[in-house]
């Protein structure tokens, strides 16, 4: 018969394994971040004359920046390409392996080529580099060390030195790709600064996303979809409640001659009922909030959201020089995806 396993011993073994597993995960993760932080610190020395000259050349170029690489470096190149395009610097991605099998035709006369490689010695890079130089295009090499093939052949050499990769075996591209990504961001943001790229420009490249909406969506684009609740200052409480109920915005503006006198919300009605036993003698002006917060139709919708959050309210009167135009509600901003 087999030896019986003591349930208490089995439980202790599970506990020990769990503790060791937790410690291993924590130690490995922290070590990874420390190594990658060290790589980023070393990268500061790479912002030198070569880097400045390369960025200036890209900025002055009449063409695009063609980014290329192999393996994980190719994936980094794709990300940098996307960042450049979204910040106003025309760029395309060309896989180094595909380039030597027909895609080299993507490169136009005025384009510059940025080749990313940790070693700068891969076979595809050694085939591609002479072809790019034969076409007469300027070549930027982003490499781990300057004395590699790519570093020696490039017109501009950008260094991404690391002491070691972050994985326990020092094999998987981790710290090296972090450094490449960061240097790519540095190129993109430097070009952004040179171009004077503004938040409005950014919105033009992101019209379908939330970031874009924050920069271009205006109050006027939203409030016109709503009803326009309003009552006169001498309107009865019944008339006021009916107006608020029919327009379904949880409020009504009190106006006189088109000018805003105040606003009445659901909260104002509740406070009135708590305070007054008899409401028959009251009218709109008696319970309205005077000088309510308003917003102009040309203001950004995100500004309306900020005001609502600041004042802990769910609606704003839209006005132009005290002329009442309508209501923008928190639900409108939720519907637009701003919340």
Protein Blocks (a to p, Z undefined) as FASTA:
>chain_A
ZZdddfklmmmmmmmmmmmmmmmmmmmmmmmmmmmmmmmmmmmmmmcfklmmmmmmmmmp
cbdcddddehjllmmmmmmmmmmmmnopacddddfklmmnopmmmpcfklccddddfklp
afklmmmmmmmmmnopacddddfbfkbmklmmpmbdcddddfbdfbfnlmaccklmmmmm
mmmmmmmmmmmmmnopafklmmmmmmmbmklmmmmmcfklmmmmpccddddfklcfklmm
mmmmmnonopacddeehiafbdcdfklmmmmmmmpmblklpcfklmmcehiacddfkbcf
klmmmmmmmnopabdcddeehiafbdcdfklmmmnopZZ
